[in-house]
Amino acid sequence: MQMEKVREKAKKLGLKTAKMKKQELIRAIQSAEGNFPCFGTAEGHCDQSGCCWIEDCVE
């Protein structure tokens, strides 16, 4: 997902996006949505099947 779309999603959740890197921002979104803030930490496999970031995360 492009950074612009990530920022858009974050703003809808009321998160401040200034100076945050993409990974940090996605993790903040994950937390705000009640998920584990684990984006980018999986090594080829992720058991968070309900997460909207799974495709970007385990590339």
C-alpha positions as CSV (number, residue, x, y, z in Angstrom):
1,M,0.0,0.0,0.0
2,Q,1.3,3.4,-0.9
3,M,2.3,5.8,1.9
4,E,-0.5,8.3,0.9
5,K,-3.1,5.6,1.5
6,V,-1.5,4.6,4.8
7,R,-1.6,8.2,6.0
8,E,-5.2,8.5,5.0
9,K,-6.1,5.4,7.0
10,A,-4.2,6.7,10.0
11,K,-5.9,10.0,9.9
12,K,-9.3,8.3,9.8
13,L,-8.3,6.7,13.1
14,G,-7.2,10.0,14.6
15,L,-3.5,9.2,14.5
16,K,-0.9,11.9,13.9
17,T,1.3,10.9,10.9
18,A,4.0,13.6,10.8
19,K,7.6,12.3,10.7
20,M,6.5,8.7,11.0
21,K,8.1,6.0,8.8
22,K,5.7,3.7,7.0
23,Q,6.5,0.7,9.3
24,E,5.9,2.8,12.4
25,L,2.7,4.2,11.1
26,I,1.3,0.8,10.1
27,R,2.1,-0.5,13.6
28,A,0.3,2.4,15.1
29,I,-2.7,1.7,12.9
30,Q,-2.6,-2.0,13.9
31,S,-2.6,-1.0,17.6
32,A,-5.4,1.5,17.1
33,E,-7.5,-1.3,15.4
34,G,-6.9,-3.6,18.3
35,N,-4.3,-5.8,16.5
36,F,-0.8,-6.8,17.4
37,P,1.7,-4.0,16.2
38,C,3.8,-6.6,14.4
39,F,4.1,-5.2,10.8
40,G,7.3,-6.3,9.2
41,T,8.4,-8.7,11.9
42,A,7.1,-11.9,10.4
43,E,9.6,-14.2,8.6
44,G,7.6,-15.5,5.7
45,H,4.6,-16.5,7.7
46,C,1.9,-14.6,9.6
47,D,-0.9,-16.0,11.7
48,Q,-2.8,-12.7,11.8
49,S,-5.2,-13.6,9.0
50,G,-7.6,-10.8,9.7
51,C,-5.0,-8.1,9.3
52,C,-5.4,-5.9,6.2
53,W,-1.6,-5.5,6.0
54,I,-0.7,-9.2,5.7
55,E,0.1,-9.0,1.9
56,D,2.5,-6.1,2.3
57,C,4.0,-7.6,5.5
58,V,5.1,-11.1,4.4
59,E,6.4,-10.1,0.9
